[in-house]
Amino acid sequence: MLTLRAYMWVGEGPRHDGNRRAIAFDVFGLAEGRQAWIANMHYRWQILRADNGVYGGWSGEHRSKEEALAALEK
């Protein structure tokens, strides 16, 4: 099962709740040697993948972070 952990927020104030929302996430639970990140860029959610330290480019046009995560689980 894949899970997300937020690492970037947008909004005002020093806290990560209230007026702020997460816009980028680390993905945990992938196979060894694989990494992925999900971020909201240009009004869509995209995925960045890395296999054994080799990074691809940002891809996808997902409507939500959950939809992007589901695409990684396939």
Sequence and secondary structure as in RCSB ss.txt:
>XXXX:A:sequence
MLTLRAYMWVGEGPRHDGNRRAIAFDVFGLAEGRQAWIANMHYRWQILRADNGVYGGWSGEHRSKEEALAALEK
>XXXX:A:secstr
  EEEEEEEEESSSSSSSSEEEEEEEEES  TTEEEEEEEETTEEEEEEEETTEE   EEEESSHHHHHHHHH 
